[in-house]
Amino acid sequence: MTTLTESPWQTRDVPEESLATTVNPAPLAALREVRDAFAGHDVWAWPDGFGGVHVVIEGIPLGAAWAQETSWLGFTINYLYPDADTYPHYVRADLSRADGIALVAPIHVGNAFQEQPAVMVSRSSPRRVSGLSTAARKALSVVSFIQSQPATQTELR
């Protein structure tokens, strides 16, 4: 049996000095805000090749509804930021409810984030306000949504 000692995301991580040469200023500032909002978590980032940045936050606590205790949360802050929504967000591929109930929209199985199997958490923000709806606030909102899911079928009703 092999022990995983390094995150698959850690291998993609690029130092901020290098990101500064490939990522537009607004997405880079948003990444800094995400790192501040998730202090105490490993936050990995690498350029998307278009002026944006891919981000993964490790060790997100999921809550009582889930069979797993933690997940990573991945998303892209694209080159149009702050004028574009940070959407969608992804979590571990094996995400499952503790009560065995199948996952339903807005949580979608069978997706991938950066070539890694993933579950997509679809939380678009059609009424977002540029500048107020930041990438960090959006990530915190997605985490809150995941953590607030009812733990039992009775609570689902």
Secondary structure, 3 states (H helix, E strand, C coil): CCCCCCCCCHHHCCCHHHHCCCCCHHHHHHHHHHHHHCCCCCEEEEECCCCCEEEEEEEEECCCCECCCEEEEEEEECCCCCCCCCCCEEEECCCCECCCCCCCCCEEEEEEECCEEEEEECCCCCCCCCCCCCHHHHHHHHHHHHHCCCCCHHHHC
